[in-house]
Amino acid sequence: MLHVEIDELKSKTANVKSFIKLVNRYGKINELNEEIARTFIEKIVVHEAVMKEGKKRIKESQQVDLYLSYIGNFHI
């Protein structure tokens, strides 16, 4: 059981190192362009909006999940 946890930590460490190499390759990023978005963002999942009921339906909130390359779901 401990071996499984150690293997998972090694895998996560390797993923973080890969992500850091990617960041270092691009240096300072001032704006998000198509190339950088494709390089750093694996996928974006937009969930259905939560609506506030009343006379007018108003969007109360909406969850958006951002998955970064090598890192996975990035919680904002």
mmCIF file as gemmi writes it, N, C-alpha and C atoms, coordinates in Angstrom:
data_model
loop_
_atom_site.group_PDB
_atom_site.id
_atom_site.type_symbol
_atom_site.label_atom_id
_atom_site.label_alt_id
_atom_site.label_comp_id
_atom_site.label_asym_id
_atom_site.label_entity_id
_atom_site.label_seq_id
_atom_site.pdbx_PDB_ins_code
_atom_site.Cartn_x
_atom_site.Cartn_y
_atom_site.Cartn_z
_atom_site.occupancy
_atom_site.B_iso_or_equiv
_atom_site.pdbx_formal_charge
_atom_site.auth_seq_id
_atom_site.auth_asym_id
_atom_site.pdbx_PDB_model_num
ATOM 1 N N . MET Axp A 1 ? 0.83 -1.192 0 1 0 ? 1 A 1
ATOM 2 C CA . MET Axp A 1 ? 0 0 0 1 0 ? 1 A 1
ATOM 3 C C . MET Axp A 1 ? 0.874 1.256 0 1 0 ? 1 A 1
ATOM 4 N N . LEU Axp A 2 ? 1.926 1.256 0.761 1 0 ? 2 A 1
ATOM 5 C CA . LEU Axp A 2 ? 2.832 2.393 0.808 1 0 ? 2 A 1
ATOM 6 C C . LEU Axp A 2 ? 3.531 2.582 -0.534 1 0 ? 2 A 1
ATOM 7 N N . HIS Axp A 3 ? 3.82 1.483 -1.215 1 0 ? 3 A 1
ATOM 8 C CA . HIS Axp A 3 ? 4.456 1.55 -2.537 1 0 ? 3 A 1
ATOM 9 C C . HIS Axp A 3 ? 3.573 2.276 -3.551 1 0 ? 3 A 1
ATOM 10 N N . VAL Axp A 4 ? 2.273 2.056 -3.457 1 0 ? 4 A 1
ATOM 11 C CA . VAL Axp A 4 ? 1.321 2.713 -4.367 1 0 ? 4 A 1
ATOM 12 C C . VAL Axp A 4 ? 1.345 4.224 -4.134 1 0 ? 4 A 1
ATOM 13 N N . GLU Axp A 5 ? 1.341 4.622 -2.881 1 0 ? 5 A 1
ATOM 14 C CA . GLU Axp A 5 ? 1.369 6.056 -2.556 1 0 ? 5 A 1
ATOM 15 C C . GLU Axp A 5 ? 2.677 6.696 -3.022 1 0 ? 5 A 1
ATOM 16 N N . ILE Axp A 6 ? 3.781 5.981 -2.846 1 0 ? 6 A 1
ATOM 17 C CA . ILE Axp A 6 ? 5.083 6.501 -3.292 1 0 ? 6 A 1
ATOM 18 C C . ILE Axp A 6 ? 5.099 6.652 -4.805 1 0 ? 6 A 1
ATOM 19 N N . ASP Axp A 7 ? 4.56 5.669 -5.526 1 0 ? 7 A 1
ATOM 20 C CA . ASP Axp A 7 ? 4.499 5.749 -6.992 1 0 ? 7 A 1
ATOM 21 C C . ASP Axp A 7 ? 3.638 6.917 -7.448 1 0 ? 7 A 1
ATOM 22 N N . GLU Axp A 8 ? 2.525 7.159 -6.756 1 0 ? 8 A 1
ATOM 23 C CA . GLU Axp A 8 ? 1.643 8.286 -7.103 1 0 ? 8 A 1
ATOM 24 C C . GLU Axp A 8 ? 2.359 9.616 -6.886 1 0 ? 8 A 1
ATOM 25 N N . LEU Axp A 9 ? 3.087 9.722 -5.785 1 0 ? 9 A 1
ATOM 26 C CA . LEU Axp A 9 ? 3.832 10.958 -5.508 1 0 ? 9 A 1
ATOM 27 C C . LEU Axp A 9 ? 4.938 11.179 -6.533 1 0 ? 9 A 1
ATOM 28 N N . LYS Axp A 10 ? 5.614 10.118 -6.947 1 0 ? 10 A 1
ATOM 29 C CA . LYS Axp A 10 ? 6.656 10.232 -7.973 1 0 ? 10 A 1
ATOM 30 C C . LYS Axp A 10 ? 6.054 10.706 -9.285 1 0 ? 10 A 1
ATOM 31 N N . SER Axp A 11 ? 4.888 10.174 -9.621 1 0 ? 11 A 1
ATOM 32 C CA . SER Axp A 11 ? 4.211 10.566 -10.861 1 0 ? 11 A 1
ATOM 33 C C . SER Axp A 11 ? 3.802 12.038 -10.811 1 0 ? 11 A 1
ATOM 34 N N . LYS Axp A 12 ? 3.244 12.47 -9.68 1 0 ? 12 A 1
ATOM 35 C CA . LYS Axp A 12 ? 2.841 13.873 -9.536 1 0 ? 12 A 1
ATOM 36 C C . LYS Axp A 12 ? 4.052 14.795 -9.602 1 0 ? 12 A 1
ATOM 37 N N . THR Axp A 13 ? 5.152 14.374 -8.992 1 0 ? 13 A 1
ATOM 38 C CA . THR Axp A 13 ? 6.379 15.168 -9.017 1 0 ? 13 A 1
ATOM 39 C C . THR Axp A 13 ? 6.894 15.305 -10.442 1 0 ? 13 A 1
ATOM 40 N N . ALA Axp A 14 ? 6.859 14.218 -11.198 1 0 ? 14 A 1
ATOM 41 C CA . ALA Axp A 14 ? 7.299 14.257 -12.593 1 0 ? 14 A 1
ATOM 42 C C . ALA Axp A 14 ? 6.413 15.19 -13.407 1 0 ? 14 A 1
ATOM 43 N N . ASN Axp A 15 ? 5.116 15.169 -13.147 1 0 ? 15 A 1
ATOM 44 C CA . ASN Axp A 15 ? 4.185 16.042 -13.86 1 0 ? 15 A 1
ATOM 45 C C . ASN Axp A 15 ? 4.459 17.508 -13.548 1 0 ? 15 A 1
ATOM 46 N N . VAL Axp A 16 ? 4.712 17.815 -12.288 1 0 ? 16 A 1
ATOM 47 C CA . VAL Axp A 16 ? 5.008 19.195 -11.893 1 0 ? 16 A 1
ATOM 48 C C . VAL Axp A 16 ? 6.315 19.649 -12.537 1 0 ? 16 A 1
ATOM 49 N N . LYS Axp A 17 ? 7.32 18.773 -12.551 1 0 ? 17 A 1
ATOM 50 C CA . LYS Axp A 17 ? 8.591 19.122 -13.187 1 0 ? 17 A 1
ATOM 51 C C . LYS Axp A 17 ? 8.394 19.4 -14.674 1 0 ? 17 A 1
ATOM 52 N N . SER Axp A 18 ? 7.569 18.598 -15.343 1 0 ? 18 A 1
ATOM 53 C CA . SER Axp A 18 ? 7.285 18.817 -16.763 1 0 ? 18 A 1
ATOM 54 C C . SER Axp A 18 ? 6.585 20.151 -16.98 1 0 ? 18 A 1
ATOM 55 N N . PHE Axp A 19 ? 5.648 20.481 -16.089 1 0 ? 19 A 1
ATOM 56 C CA . PHE Axp A 19 ? 4.934 21.75 -16.204 1 0 ? 19 A 1
ATOM 57 C C . PHE Axp A 19 ? 5.89 22.924 -15.99 1 0 ? 19 A 1
ATOM 58 N N . ILE Axp A 20 ? 6.776 22.81 -15.024 1 0 ? 20 A 1
ATOM 59 C CA . ILE Axp A 20 ? 7.746 23.882 -14.751 1 0 ? 20 A 1
ATOM 60 C C . ILE Axp A 20 ? 8.684 24.07 -15.947 1 0 ? 20 A 1
ATOM 61 N N . LYS Axp A 21 ? 9.099 22.987 -16.584 1 0 ? 21 A 1
ATOM 62 C CA . LYS Axp A 21 ? 9.932 23.103 -17.786 1 0 ? 21 A 1
ATOM 63 C C . LYS Axp A 21 ? 9.185 23.864 -18.873 1 0 ? 21 A 1
ATOM 64 N N . LEU Axp A 22 ? 7.904 23.575 -19.004 1 0 ? 22 A 1
ATOM 65 C CA . LEU Axp A 22 ? 7.074 24.256 -19.996 1 0 ? 22 A 1
ATOM 66 C C . LEU Axp A 22 ? 6.997 25.751 -19.689 1 0 ? 22 A 1
ATOM 67 N N . VAL Axp A 23 ? 6.794 26.093 -18.43 1 0 ? 23 A 1
ATOM 68 C CA . VAL Axp A 23 ? 6.725 27.499 -18.018 1 0 ? 23 A 1
ATOM 69 C C . VAL Axp A 23 ? 8.053 28.193 -18.295 1 0 ? 23 A 1
ATOM 70 N N . ASN Axp A 24 ? 9.148 27.538 -17.944 1 0 ? 24 A 1
ATOM 71 C CA . ASN Axp A 24 ? 10.473 28.133 -18.164 1 0 ? 24 A 1
ATOM 72 C C . ASN Axp A 24 ? 10.77 28.335 -19.647 1 0 ? 24 A 1
ATOM 73 N N . ARG Axp A 25 ? 10.254 27.449 -20.488 1 0 ? 25 A 1
ATOM 74 C CA . ARG Axp A 25 ? 10.485 27.575 -21.925 1 0 ? 25 A 1
ATOM 75 C C . ARG Axp A 25 ? 9.842 28.845 -22.479 1 0 ? 25 A 1
ATOM 76 N N . TYR Axp A 26 ? 8.691 29.232 -21.93 1 0 ? 26 A 1
ATOM 77 C CA . TYR Axp A 26 ? 7.985 30.414 -22.432 1 0 ? 26 A 1
ATOM 78 C C . TYR Axp A 26 ? 8.392 31.694 -21.715 1 0 ? 26 A 1
ATOM 79 N N . GLY Axp A 27 ? 8.969 31.569 -20.531 1 0 ? 27 A 1
ATOM 80 C CA . GLY Axp A 27 ? 9.37 32.773 -19.802 1 0 ? 27 A 1
ATOM 81 C C . GLY Axp A 27 ? 8.163 33.577 -19.356 1 0 ? 27 A 1
ATOM 82 N N . LYS Axp A 28 ? 8.313 34.887 -19.351 1 0 ? 28 A 1
ATOM 83 C CA . LYS Axp A 28 ? 7.237 35.777 -18.909 1 0 ? 28 A 1
ATOM 84 C C . LYS Axp A 28 ? 6.155 35.844 -19.986 1 0 ? 28 A 1
ATOM 85 N N . ILE Axp A 29 ? 4.928 35.552 -19.599 1 0 ? 29 A 1
ATOM 86 C CA . ILE Axp A 29 ? 3.798 35.592 -20.533 1 0 ? 29 A 1
ATOM 87 C C . ILE Axp A 29 ? 2.954 36.814 -20.202 1 0 ? 29 A 1
ATOM 88 N N . ASN Axp A 30 ? 2.856 37.743 -21.157 1 0 ? 30 A 1
ATOM 89 C CA . ASN Axp A 30 ? 2.089 38.969 -20.939 1 0 ? 30 A 1
ATOM 90 C C . ASN Axp A 30 ? 0.649 38.869 -21.397 1 0 ? 30 A 1
ATOM 91 N N . GLU Axp A 31 ? 0.41 38.018 -22.38 1 0 ? 31 A 1
ATOM 92 C CA . GLU Axp A 31 ? -0.961 37.854 -22.857 1 0 ? 31 A 1
ATOM 93 C C . GLU Axp A 31 ? -1.161 36.434 -23.36 1 0 ? 31 A 1
ATOM 94 N N . LEU Axp A 32 ? -2.404 35.991 -23.284 1 0 ? 32 A 1
ATOM 95 C CA . LEU Axp A 32 ? -2.751 34.642 -23.709 1 0 ? 32 A 1
ATOM 96 C C . LEU Axp A 32 ? -3.048 34.661 -25.209 1 0 ? 32 A 1
ATOM 97 N N . ASN Axp A 33 ? -2.21 33.955 -25.962 1 0 ? 33 A 1
ATOM 98 C CA . ASN Axp A 33 ? -2.489 33.826 -27.395 1 0 ? 33 A 1
ATOM 99 C C . ASN Axp A 33 ? -2.822 32.368 -27.689 1 0 ? 33 A 1
ATOM 100 N N . GLU Axp A 34 ? -3.136 32.064 -28.936 1 0 ? 34 A 1
ATOM 101 C CA . GLU Axp A 34 ? -3.577 30.726 -29.313 1 0 ? 34 A 1
ATOM 102 C C . GLU Axp A 34 ? -2.519 29.664 -29.01 1 0 ? 34 A 1
ATOM 103 N N . GLU Axp A 35 ? -1.272 29.939 -29.308 1 0 ? 35 A 1
ATOM 104 C CA . GLU Axp A 35 ? -0.196 28.97 -29.076 1 0 ? 35 A 1
ATOM 105 C C . GLU Axp A 35 ? -0.046 28.656 -27.586 1 0 ? 35 A 1
ATOM 106 N N . ILE Axp A 36 ? -0.045 29.676 -26.764 1 0 ? 36 A 1
ATOM 107 C CA . ILE Axp A 36 ? 0.12 29.477 -25.324 1 0 ? 36 A 1
ATOM 108 C C . ILE Axp A 36 ? -1.097 28.748 -24.747 1 0 ? 36 A 1
ATOM 109 N N . ALA Axp A 37 ? -2.28 29.107 -25.192 1 0 ? 37 A 1
ATOM 110 C CA . ALA Axp A 37 ? -3.49 28.426 -24.711 1 0 ? 37 A 1
ATOM 111 C C . ALA Axp A 37 ? -3.44 26.94 -25.051 1 0 ? 37 A 1
ATOM 112 N N . ARG Axp A 38 ? -3.068 26.61 -26.27 1 0 ? 38 A 1
ATOM 113 C CA . ARG Axp A 38 ? -2.991 25.196 -26.672 1 0 ? 38 A 1
ATOM 114 C C . ARG Axp A 38 ? -1.89 24.45 -25.921 1 0 ? 38 A 1
ATOM 115 N N . THR Axp A 39 ? -0.832 25.137 -25.565 1 0 ? 39 A 1
ATOM 116 C CA . THR Axp A 39 ? 0.288 24.511 -24.863 1 0 ? 39 A 1
ATOM 117 C C . THR Axp A 39 ? -0.043 24.252 -23.398 1 0 ? 39 A 1
ATOM 118 N N . PHE Axp A 40 ? -0.664 25.214 -22.734 1 0 ? 40 A 1
ATOM 119 C CA . PHE Axp A 40 ? -0.87 25.11 -21.296 1 0 ? 40 A 1
ATOM 120 C C . PHE Axp A 40 ? -2.225 24.547 -20.888 1 0 ? 40 A 1
ATOM 121 N N . ILE Axp A 41 ? -3.238 24.692 -21.735 1 0 ? 41 A 1
ATOM 122 C CA . ILE Axp A 41 ? -4.591 24.271 -21.357 1 0 ? 41 A 1
ATOM 123 C C . ILE Axp A 41 ? -4.926 22.956 -22.049 1 0 ? 41 A 1
ATOM 124 N N . GLU Axp A 42 ? -5.203 21.946 -21.235 1 0 ? 42 A 1
ATOM 125 C CA . GLU Axp A 42 ? -5.597 20.639 -21.766 1 0 ? 42 A 1
ATOM 126 C C . GLU Axp A 42 ? -7.061 20.658 -22.191 1 0 ? 42 A 1
ATOM 127 N N . LYS Axp A 43 ? -7.914 21.173 -21.283 1 0 ? 43 A 1
ATOM 128 C CA . LYS Axp A 43 ? -9.339 21.299 -21.614 1 0 ? 43 A 1
ATOM 129 C C . LYS Axp A 43 ? -10.014 22.246 -20.639 1 0 ? 43 A 1
ATOM 130 N N . ILE Axp A 44 ? -11.171 22.749 -21.065 1 0 ? 44 A 1
ATOM 131 C CA . ILE Axp A 44 ? -12.012 23.607 -20.232 1 0 ? 44 A 1
ATOM 132 C C . ILE Axp A 44 ? -13.403 22.988 -20.225 1 0 ? 44 A 1
ATOM 133 N N . VAL Axp A 45 ? -13.941 22.767 -19.025 1 0 ? 45 A 1
ATOM 134 C CA . VAL Axp A 45 ? -15.282 22.198 -18.894 1 0 ? 45 A 1
ATOM 135 C C . VAL Axp A 45 ? -16.182 23.272 -18.3 1 0 ? 45 A 1
ATOM 136 N N . VAL Axp A 46 ? -17.225 23.654 -19.046 1 0 ? 46 A 1
ATOM 137 C CA . VAL Axp A 46 ? -18.175 24.671 -18.592 1 0 ? 46 A 1
ATOM 138 C C . VAL Axp A 46 ? -19.461 23.944 -18.192 1 0 ? 46 A 1
ATOM 139 N N . HIS Axp A 47 ? -19.825 24.058 -16.914 1 0 ? 47 A 1
ATOM 140 C CA . HIS Axp A 47 ? -21.018 23.385 -16.4 1 0 ? 47 A 1
ATOM 141 C C . HIS Axp A 47 ? -22.253 24.265 -16.615 1 0 ? 47 A 1
ATOM 142 N N . GLU Axp A 48 ? -23.397 23.647 -16.491 1 0 ? 48 A 1
ATOM 143 C CA . GLU Axp A 48 ? -24.656 24.367 -16.656 1 0 ? 48 A 1
ATOM 144 C C . GLU Axp A 48 ? -24.78 25.451 -15.586 1 0 ? 48 A 1
ATOM 145 N N . ALA Axp A 49 ? -25.298 26.585 -15.98 1 0 ? 49 A 1
ATOM 146 C CA . ALA Axp A 49 ? -25.447 27.719 -15.058 1 0 ? 49 A 1
ATOM 147 C C . ALA Axp A 49 ? -26.523 27.424 -14.019 1 0 ? 49 A 1
ATOM 148 N N . VAL Axp A 50 ? -26.321 27.945 -12.816 1 0 ? 50 A 1
ATOM 149 C CA . VAL Axp A 50 ? -27.318 27.867 -11.752 1 0 ? 50 A 1
ATOM 150 C C . VAL Axp A 50 ? -28.126 29.157 -11.833 1 0 ? 50 A 1
ATOM 151 N N . MET Axp A 51 ? -29.424 29.009 -12.05 1 0 ? 51 A 1
ATOM 152 C CA . MET Axp A 51 ? -30.279 30.174 -12.246 1 0 ? 51 A 1
ATOM 153 C C . MET Axp A 51 ? -31.041 30.516 -10.975 1 0 ? 51 A 1
ATOM 154 N N . LYS Axp A 52 ? -31.207 31.819 -10.73 1 0 ? 52 A 1
ATOM 155 C CA . LYS Axp A 52 ? -31.982 32.317 -9.592 1 0 ? 52 A 1
ATOM 156 C C . LYS Axp A 52 ? -33.411 32.518 -10.097 1 0 ? 52 A 1
ATOM 157 N N . GLU Axp A 53 ? -34.343 31.885 -9.441 1 0 ? 53 A 1
ATOM 158 C CA . GLU Axp A 53 ? -35.741 31.974 -9.871 1 0 ? 53 A 1
ATOM 159 C C . GLU Axp A 53 ? -36.38 33.261 -9.36 1 0 ? 53 A 1
ATOM 160 N N . GLY Axp A 54 ? -37.334 33.735 -10.068 1 0 ? 54 A 1
ATOM 161 C CA . GLY Axp A 54 ? -38.058 34.95 -9.694 1 0 ? 54 A 1
ATOM 162 C C . GLY Axp A 54 ? -38.775 35.463 -10.928 1 0 ? 54 A 1
ATOM 163 N N . LYS Axp A 55 ? -39.109 36.77 -10.929 1 0 ? 55 A 1
ATOM 164 C CA . LYS Axp A 55 ? -39.762 37.352 -12.097 1 0 ? 55 A 1
ATOM 165 C C . LYS Axp A 55 ? -38.871 37.2 -13.324 1 0 ? 55 A 1
ATOM 166 N N . LYS Axp A 56 ? -37.594 37.488 -13.13 1 0 ? 56 A 1
ATOM 167 C CA . LYS Axp A 56 ? -36.62 37.32 -14.208 1 0 ? 56 A 1
ATOM 168 C C . LYS Axp A 56 ? -35.641 36.242 -13.775 1 0 ? 56 A 1
ATOM 169 N N . ARG Axp A 57 ? -35.33 35.361 -14.697 1 0 ? 57 A 1
ATOM 170 C CA . ARG Axp A 57 ? -34.324 34.344 -14.381 1 0 ? 57 A 1
ATOM 171 C C . ARG Axp A 57 ? -32.95 34.991 -14.539 1 0 ? 57 A 1
ATOM 172 N N . ILE Axp A 58 ? -32.189 34.971 -13.475 1 0 ? 58 A 1
ATOM 173 C CA . ILE Axp A 58 ? -30.865 35.59 -13.457 1 0 ? 58 A 1
ATOM 174 C C . ILE Axp A 58 ? -29.839 34.508 -13.151 1 0 ? 58 A 1
ATOM 175 N N . LYS Axp A 59 ? -28.747 34.535 -13.901 1 0 ? 59 A 1
ATOM 176 C CA . LYS Axp A 59 ? -27.692 33.562 -13.652 1 0 ? 59 A 1
ATOM 177 C C . LYS Axp A 59 ? -27.044 33.87 -12.316 1 0 ? 59 A 1
ATOM 178 N N . GLU Axp A 60 ? -27.087 32.897 -11.407 1 0 ? 60 A 1
ATOM 179 C CA . GLU Axp A 60 ? -26.517 33.067 -10.069 1 0 ? 60 A 1
ATOM 180 C C . GLU Axp A 60 ? -25.041 32.686 -10.056 1 0 ? 60 A 1
ATOM 181 N N . SER Axp A 61 ? -24.734 31.567 -10.676 1 0 ? 61 A 1
ATOM 182 C CA . SER Axp A 61 ? -23.34 31.117 -10.717 1 0 ? 61 A 1
ATOM 183 C C . SER Axp A 61 ? -23.168 30.103 -11.842 1 0 ? 61 A 1
ATOM 184 N N . GLN Axp A 62 ? -21.908 29.857 -12.175 1 0 ? 62 A 1
ATOM 185 C CA . GLN Axp A 62 ? -21.607 28.856 -13.193 1 0 ? 62 A 1
ATOM 186 C C . GLN Axp A 62 ? -20.192 28.34 -12.938 1 0 ? 62 A 1
ATOM 187 N N . GLN Axp A 63 ? -20.085 27.029 -12.809 1 0 ? 63 A 1
ATOM 188 C CA . GLN Axp A 63 ? -18.791 26.412 -12.546 1 0 ? 63 A 1
ATOM 189 C C . GLN Axp A 63 ? -18.032 26.205 -13.849 1 0 ? 63 A 1
ATOM 190 N N . VAL Axp A 64 ? -16.748 26.565 -13.838 1 0 ? 64 A 1
ATOM 191 C CA . VAL Axp A 64 ? -15.865 26.346 -14.981 1 0 ? 64 A 1
ATOM 192 C C . VAL Axp A 64 ? -14.621 25.638 -14.46 1 0 ? 64 A 1
ATOM 193 N N . ASP Axp A 65 ? -14.316 24.468 -15.022 1 0 ? 65 A 1
ATOM 194 C CA . ASP Axp A 65 ? -13.127 23.716 -14.623 1 0 ? 65 A 1
ATOM 195 C C . ASP Axp A 65 ? -12.053 23.887 -15.686 1 0 ? 65 A 1
ATOM 196 N N . LEU Axp A 66 ? -10.862 24.273 -15.25 1 0 ? 66 A 1
ATOM 197 C CA . LEU Axp A 66 ? -9.726 24.489 -16.137 1 0 ? 66 A 1
ATOM 198 C C . LEU Axp A 66 ? -8.703 23.39 -15.879 1 0 ? 66 A 1
ATOM 199 N N . TYR Axp A 67 ? -8.388 22.609 -16.899 1 0 ? 67 A 1
ATOM 200 C CA . TYR Axp A 67 ? -7.416 21.531 -16.783 1 0 ? 67 A 1
ATOM 201 C C . TYR Axp A 67 ? -6.129 21.952 -17.492 1 0 ? 67 A 1
ATOM 202 N N . LEU Axp A 68 ? -5.045 22.054 -16.721 1 0 ? 68 A 1
ATOM 203 C CA . LEU Axp A 68 ? -3.757 22.451 -17.269 1 0 ? 68 A 1
ATOM 204 C C . LEU Axp A 68 ? -2.949 21.225 -17.67 1 0 ? 68 A 1
ATOM 205 N N . SER Axp A 69 ? -2.107 21.38 -18.671 1 0 ? 69 A 1
ATOM 206 C CA . SER Axp A 69 ? -1.224 20.308 -19.103 1 0 ? 69 A 1
ATOM 207 C C . SER Axp A 69 ? -0.348 19.862 -17.945 1 0 ? 69 A 1
ATOM 208 N N . TYR Axp A 70 ? -0.228 18.58 -17.753 1 0 ? 70 A 1
ATOM 209 C CA . TYR Axp A 70 ? 0.594 17.937 -16.714 1 0 ? 70 A 1
ATOM 210 C C . TYR Axp A 70 ? 0.058 18.095 -15.3 1 0 ? 70 A 1
ATOM 211 N N . ILE Axp A 71 ? -0.78 19.074 -15.043 1 0 ? 71 A 1
ATOM 212 C CA . ILE Axp A 71 ? -1.229 19.37 -13.678 1 0 ? 71 A 1
ATOM 213 C C . ILE Axp A 71 ? -2.614 18.817 -13.409 1 0 ? 71 A 1
ATOM 214 N N . GLY Axp A 72 ? -3.504 18.926 -14.384 1 0 ? 72 A 1
ATOM 215 C CA . GLY Axp A 72 ? -4.881 18.497 -14.186 1 0 ? 72 A 1
ATOM 216 C C . GLY Axp A 72 ? -5.758 19.674 -13.813 1 0 ? 72 A 1
ATOM 217 N N . ASN Axp A 73 ? -6.842 19.378 -13.094 1 0 ? 73 A 1
ATOM 218 C CA . ASN Axp A 73 ? -7.832 20.403 -12.742 1 0 ? 73 A 1
ATOM 219 C C . ASN Axp A 73 ? -7.194 21.462 -11.86 1 0 ? 73 A 1
ATOM 220 N N . PHE Axp A 74 ? -7.29 22.716 -12.3 1 0 ? 74 A 1
ATOM 221 C CA . PHE Axp A 74 ? -6.727 23.85 -11.579 1 0 ? 74 A 1
ATOM 222 C C . PHE Axp A 74 ? -7.866 24.581 -10.905 1 0 ? 74 A 1
ATOM 223 N N . HIS Axp A 75 ? -7.885 24.576 -9.572 1 0 ? 75 A 1
ATOM 224 C CA . HIS Axp A 75 ? -8.966 25.22 -8.817 1 0 ? 75 A 1
ATOM 225 C C . HIS Axp A 75 ? -8.624 26.676 -8.574 1 0 ? 75 A 1
ATOM 226 N N . ILE Axp A 76 ? -9.52 27.543 -8.989 1 0 ? 76 A 1
ATOM 227 C CA . ILE Axp A 76 ? -9.321 28.982 -8.831 1 0 ? 76 A 1
ATOM 228 C C . ILE Axp A 76 ? -10.037 29.454 -7.596 1 0 ? 76 A 1
